[in-house]
């Protein structure tokens, strides 16, 4: 799937130039422009694993995404599809292979190629206070997945055993080889909360971590998905 990322870092867009019959699965509301040779469909949670229909759509909502997925299939060569995220930031392409999968934070998914599948990963009760929702999405299948940020994107490589602490609101994606834990910033829960942080995420390599430089306004993953479904 040919694609070009442009206008980074603040107002990034992505342009796809698919071959005939190639399909891009897109978070609704991200279309900027397109040529006329696409078949466009809206289906419930198409990019999620599980039984078709409401089961996939429910998983999508829990992951903080829209109830529906927009499917764009090129009818002929030479078509162009241009996407722009709802918020100012960057776009990054992640290659998905059986031996190279990723976790994606709530609200970061933008689009993927047709053979990529996303499954729901429960992060534990403490993650309600430390991540954007209780769930993450884990990539599967093979292809490309595209994530977007709020603000600039920073990649943090982690060597074997290397640790890195990240405030919960800034996670975008990380390698599935990276171990993550929800912990207090200090040994004292009181000090952690009065420092303004509370629970944070501690990542341990090997692998890489993508984080954003600004925090999205918090309206809850499920609420965001319901709003997207209604609009």
N, C-alpha and C positions, 0 to 999 in steps of 0.2 A: 504494500500500500504506500504510494508516494505521498509525502506530506511536506509542508513547509511551515515552519514557525516564524512569525514576523512580528515586528512592532514591540519587541521586548525592551525593557522589563515591565513597564507600567501598563501598557495597553495591548497586551499580547493577543494575537489571533493565530489560528491554525487553518491552513488551506489543504484540503485533500484532493488528490487527482487520481481517483480509482480507475482500474480497468473495468471493462464491461462485466456486469454481474457481481462486482465486489460490493460488500455492504459495510457501512459504518454504523455502529450503535451509539446513540448520542443522548446525553442528558437533555430533556426538553427545555426549550427557552434559550438555547445557545446559538441558534442559527443567526448568522450575520448576513450572508448572501449565498446564492447558488445559481448554477445554470439550470436549465429546465429539463434536463434529461435524467431525472431521478424518480424512482418510485418511492414514495414516502408513506410509511405506516407507523402507527402508534400501537404498541402492544404492552401488556402488563408485565413489567420486570423481565424483559427478554434477556438481559445480560446476566441475570442471576441464575445460579444452579437451583435445581429442584423441579417439582411438577409445574407444568405450564399454567399460567393464569394467576389466580389470587395468591397461591403459595409463593410464587416468585415475587409478586408485587408486594406482599407483606414483608418479605426479606429486604426488598429495596427500601421500604419505608423505615424499617428498623435500622438500616445502615445510614439513614439520613438523606436518602436520595428520593427522586420522584417515584410516584406510583407507576408511571408509564415510562417506556423507553421509546425514543424516536429512531426508526430504522430507515436509512437512506441507501438505496441500491441503485447503482449506475446502470442505465439502460444501454449505454454505448460508451466507447472510449472518448476521452477528451473532456469529460464533465469536471466541474469544480464545485467543491463544497467548502464554505468558509464559516468557521465557528468562532465565537467570542464568549468567554465566560461572563457571568453576570457581574463579577467584581474585578477591580483592577489588580492585575498580578501577572504571573508568568505561567507558562504551560510547559510541561516536561513529558517526554515520551519514555515509557518503560517497556523494555522487551520482556515478554512472558514466554518461558519455556518450562518444560516439566522439571528441570533442575534449577530454574531461576524464577521463583515466585516472590510476591510482594504483599505487604499489608497496606491498605489505603484507609486513611482516616475519613470520618463522616464529612461529606460536603466537598471532597476533593476530586471525586470522579467526574470526568468530562466526557470521554468517549472511549471506544475500543473497537478493534476489528472483530469480525463476526465469530471467530473461533475462540475468543477469550471468554472465560466464564468467571464470575465472581461468587464466592461463597461467604456466608456470614460467620464471623468469628466473635464469640462471646468473650468479653474482656474481664468479666468479674464485677462484683458489686462495687468495689472501690473505684472502678473506672468511671462510674457515673459522676464522681467528683473530680476526676483527673483527665478525662478525654472528652472529645466532642460526642458524647453519647456512650451507651453501654457496649456498642458493637463496632468492630472493624470489618472491612471487606478483605478477603484473601483472593488473589488472582489464581487462576488455573487455566488449563488448556494451553494454547500456543498462539502468539500473535503480538499485538501492540496494544497497550492501554495508555491513555493520556490523562494526566492529572493537572489541576490548576490550583494556584495559590491565591492568597490575599496578601498583597505585597510581594516582595522579591522571594525567590526560591534559593535556598542554600543547601548544598550537598555536604554532608559530614561523613567521610569514610571512617570506619572503625576497624582497627586491627583485632586479632584474636585476643579476647579478654579485656579490650579497652572499653572504658565506660564513658557515658555521656548523659547528662541530665537535661531534660527539655521540659519547659512549661507546657502543660497539657494543651493549651489553645493553639499551639504552633505546629503540631504534627501534621504532615501531609502524607508521607509514605515511608516505608522502610523495608529492607530485605527480610525475607522470612527466616534467614539464618541468624538474624539479630534477636537476642532475647530481650524482652521488655518486662518491666515490673512497675507497679504503682506503689510509690513509697512516699513517706513524708520527707520534706526538704531537710529537716534536722531530726535529731533523736527525740525531740520533744514535740508532740502534736501541738501544744500551745504555742511554742515559738514558730512552728511552721505556719500556723494560721495568722498569727499577728505579724509575721513578715510579709503577709499578703499573698502567699503561695499555696499553703495547705499541701495537698497531694500533688506530686509531680511524677513524671515518667523517667525511669532510669533504663538506658539501653546498653547492652553489652555485646560487643562484636564477636565474630567477624561479620562484615556486611557494610551497608551504607544506609544513611538516614537522610530524608528530605524534609526540611522544615521551612516555614514561611516567616517573614519578618513582621507581619502584623496579625492581630487576632481578629477573626470574623466576629461580628456581633452575635452574641449567644441567644438563640431562640429555640434550642433543643433540636436534635436530629429528627425525631418523629414529627414535631410540629412543622419543621421545614419541609419534610416530605409531603405532609398533608396540604400545605400551602401550594407546593408545586403541583400536586395532583389536581387542585381546584382551578389552577390558572392555565 
